[in-house]
Amino acid sequence: MHANFNDREAHTRLPIPIARFREAARKTIYEHAKQFDDVQTVSVDDSWFVEKFVNGTPDTMANYVRLYNDDVDEMMGVLVPSARYRKGHYAYGKFTVPQPHGLHTDHSAEDPEGAGEPICIARIETLGTHYLAGDYKAYDPKTQSMLKALRYWIAVPEGEPENILGELLKRETLKTIPVNRVMLMVAGNSSENTQVTQHIAARPPDGGLHSAFFQRQYKLT
């Protein structure tokens, strides 16, 4: 992937951790997130930088996001030299959504002709993301039907989506991204040479959980 990121066989081995958060950093981020009883979601673009660091005083989360952005950009310059920043966002606070988003991918609506692209995500302290492991094409029809239930959050002959989520985690068809790690996976649009990472947010318990989420996606040049 260093020379050619769009290598489908390599994609089947992602996501992989490329860094971890220091204890002091994750504790500070988590304590800041605990100050909010709803979820704050912020896009990272030029106007964000001007608002937070030129015209204003950055808050705790913005400072850590800036450090995350700089460090991840530096790592990607080594791992995938052709990667250039496309878009990103972060979210923090109390996550209380009663059901997860369906099994989904992060795509590139800005570039419909684009194929696979690097994306780095991190969950702090709680609510690690689940992802579909291995080669998607290798799954049998019954498993494909179960995945359809999660993708559209609908009932299928194999059962209800809530039960299917638990069953696929038990089988390790779905695995869980560890918290406090920077994970490299695949975003973008499907093509013959790519396998875009399919993932689903972990389900918060009744009453919700505080957490923080950082995401940074790249285009290839």
Secondary structure, 3 states (H helix, E strand, C coil): CCCCCCCHHHHCCCCEEEEECCHHHHHHHHHHHCCCCCEEEEECCHHHHHHHHHCCCCCHHHHHHHHHHHHHHHHHHHHCCCEEEEEEEEEEEEECCCCCCCCECCCCCCCCCCCEEEEEEEEECCCCCEEECCCHHHCCHHHHHHHHHHHHCCCECCECHHHHHHHHHHHCCEEECCCCEEEEEEEECCCCCCCCCCEECCCCCCCCEEEEEEEEEEEEC
